[in-house]
Amino acid sequence: MPEQRIRVGADRFRIPDLCVVLGSEPAEQILTAPPSLCIEILTASDRRSRVQERIEDFLNFGVSCVWPIDPQSRRAWISTPGSQTEVTDGILQAGHLTVPLGDLFA
């Protein structure tokens, strides 16, 4: 789901570039249950601290995995509660979902 508004707190909302919801498409316009995956496409103007704040908001809300992807450097990371690792094997993974990083930049 592209640019889906998510309520991550009582008065806090986030809009990831993409999110993945397992099962049927939610009927609500603003998600109040965590999606399985949020994807953040980084831009040149993104500051690391603000990106990290968005990632932490998603993870604290219950999103199990966040993929920050930098198309300029062709790098990506897998963020889970308590861990953030750069993708070095060329495969983005979230549960059973795997995406070859090269396919995103093809």
C-alpha positions as CSV (number, residue, x, y, z in Angstrom):
1,M,0.0,0.0,0.0
2,P,1.6,3.3,-1.0
3,E,1.6,6.3,1.4
4,Q,-0.9,4.8,3.8
5,R,-1.4,6.9,6.9
6,I,-0.7,4.9,10.1
7,R,-1.6,6.0,13.6
8,V,1.5,5.0,15.6
9,G,0.4,6.8,18.8
10,A,-2.5,8.5,20.4
11,D,-1.7,11.8,18.6
12,R,1.1,10.7,16.3
13,F,0.8,9.6,12.6
14,R,3.3,8.4,10.1
15,I,3.0,7.8,6.4
16,P,5.6,5.3,5.1
17,D,6.4,5.3,1.4
18,L,5.0,1.7,1.2
19,C,3.6,-0.7,3.6
20,V,2.7,-4.4,3.4
21,V,-0.4,-5.7,5.2
22,L,-1.0,-9.4,5.3
23,G,-4.5,-10.7,4.6
24,S,-7.3,-8.7,3.2
25,E,-7.0,-5.0,2.6
26,P,-8.0,-3.0,5.7
27,A,-11.4,-1.2,5.5
28,E,-10.1,1.7,7.6
29,Q,-8.6,4.8,6.0
30,I,-6.0,5.2,8.7
31,L,-4.3,2.0,9.9
32,T,-4.6,1.5,13.7
33,A,-3.0,-2.0,13.6
34,P,0.6,-2.3,12.6
35,P,1.4,-3.5,9.1
36,S,3.9,-6.3,8.6
37,L,6.4,-4.2,6.8
38,C,7.1,-0.5,6.2
39,I,9.4,0.7,3.5
40,E,11.0,4.2,3.6
41,I,12.6,5.4,0.3
42,L,15.4,7.8,1.4
43,T,16.0,11.1,-0.4
44,A,19.0,13.4,-0.5
45,S,17.3,15.7,2.0
46,D,16.6,13.0,4.6
47,R,18.6,13.5,7.8
48,R,19.7,10.3,9.5
49,S,18.2,11.3,12.8
50,R,14.7,11.9,11.3
51,V,14.8,8.7,9.4
52,Q,15.8,6.8,12.6
53,E,12.9,8.5,14.5
54,R,10.4,7.3,11.8
55,I,11.9,3.8,12.0
56,E,11.6,3.7,15.8
57,D,8.0,5.0,15.7
58,F,7.1,2.1,13.3
59,L,8.9,-0.5,15.4
60,N,7.6,0.7,18.7
61,F,4.0,0.6,17.2
62,G,4.5,-3.1,16.4
63,V,5.7,-3.2,12.8
64,S,7.9,-6.2,12.7
65,C,10.3,-4.9,10.0
66,V,11.2,-1.6,8.3
67,W,13.3,-1.4,5.1
68,P,15.1,2.0,4.7
69,I,16.2,2.1,1.1
70,D,18.6,4.6,-0.4
71,P,18.2,4.6,-4.2
72,Q,21.1,7.1,-4.7
73,S,23.7,4.8,-3.1
74,R,21.8,1.6,-3.9
75,R,22.0,0.5,-0.3
76,A,19.3,-0.8,2.0
77,W,18.9,-1.9,5.7
78,I,16.7,-4.2,7.5
79,S,15.4,-2.8,10.8
80,T,13.7,-5.0,13.4
81,P,13.2,-4.4,17.1
82,G,16.7,-4.3,18.6
83,S,18.5,-4.7,15.3
84,Q,19.4,-2.7,12.2
85,T,21.7,-4.3,9.6
86,E,22.8,-3.3,6.2
87,V,21.9,-5.6,3.4
88,T,25.2,-7.1,2.2
89,D,23.9,-10.3,0.5
90,G,21.7,-8.5,-1.9
91,I,18.4,-9.8,-0.4
92,L,15.9,-7.8,1.5
93,Q,13.9,-10.0,3.8
94,A,10.9,-9.7,6.1
95,G,9.5,-13.0,7.3
96,H,8.8,-15.1,4.3
97,L,9.0,-12.1,1.9
98,T,12.3,-11.8,0.1
99,V,13.2,-9.2,-2.6
100,P,16.5,-9.1,-4.5
101,L,17.9,-5.6,-3.9
102,G,19.1,-5.4,-7.5
103,D,15.5,-5.9,-8.8
104,L,14.5,-2.6,-7.0
105,F,17.1,-0.7,-9.0
106,A,16.7,-2.4,-12.3
